[in-house]
């Protein structure tokens, strides 16, 4: 009986697919004298719509080039999300959507945000 149970458990484990993950990346820029320059050191909060309210699920800080990254999110495709930067939501009109398939390098790129 034990070998049969062991085979059943192994077969079940092999059927389970790992959760697919997606990584988001974007850039924050600021207008300085009419030029858009990277905004380093800016906190970016990732807000996910849970069906009733926006939920702050993670945050990142922009690097020296103004880029931020949210790595290996297991959020399902078509989930709405936005960025909260210093109390302002981006985009301000309609939220972004988690795509089913990221680009070839594994990232879903977010449009540049100007603060």
Residue pairs with C-beta under 8 A, 6 or more apart in sequence:
19 74
20 74
21 72
21 73
21 74
22 72
22 73
22 75
22 98
22 99
22 102
22 106
22 107
22 108
23 69
23 70
23 71
23 72
23 73
23 102
23 106
23 107
23 108
24 46
24 69
24 70
24 73
24 81
24 107
24 108
24 109
24 110
25 67
25 68
25 69
25 70
25 107
25 108
25 109
25 110
26 44
26 67
26 68
26 83
26 109
26 110
26 111
26 112
26 113
27 38
27 62
27 65
27 66
27 67
27 68
27 112
27 113
28 38
28 39
28 42
28 44
28 62
28 66
28 68
28 85
28 112
28 113
28 114
28 115
29 36
29 37
29 38
29 39
29 66
29 112
29 113
29 114
29 115
30 36
30 37
30 39
30 114
30 115
31 37
31 114
36 112
36 114
37 66
38 62
38 64
38 65
38 66
38 67
39 62
39 66
39 115
40 62
40 63
40 64
40 65
40 66
41 61
41 62
42 61
42 62
42 66
42 68
42 85
42 86
42 115
43 59
43 60
43 61
43 85
43 86
44 59
44 60
44 61
44 62
44 68
44 83
44 84
44 85
45 56
45 58
45 59
45 83
45 84
45 85
46 56
46 57
46 58
46 59
46 60
46 70
46 81
46 83
47 54
47 55
47 56
47 57
47 81
47 82
47 83
47 84
47 89
48 54
48 55
48 57
48 75
48 79
48 80
48 81
49 55
49 79
49 80
49 81
49 95
54 82
54 84
54 89
56 84
57 75
58 70
58 73
60 68
60 69
60 70
61 68
62 68
69 107
73 98
75 81
75 98
76 98
77 98
77 99
77 100
78 97
78 98
78 100
79 97
79 98
80 95
80 96
80 97
81 95
81 96
81 97
81 98
82 89
82 90
82 91
82 95
82 96
83 89
83 90
83 110
83 113
84 90
85 113
85 115
86 115
88 115
90 113
91 111
96 110
98 108
99 108
102 108
103 109
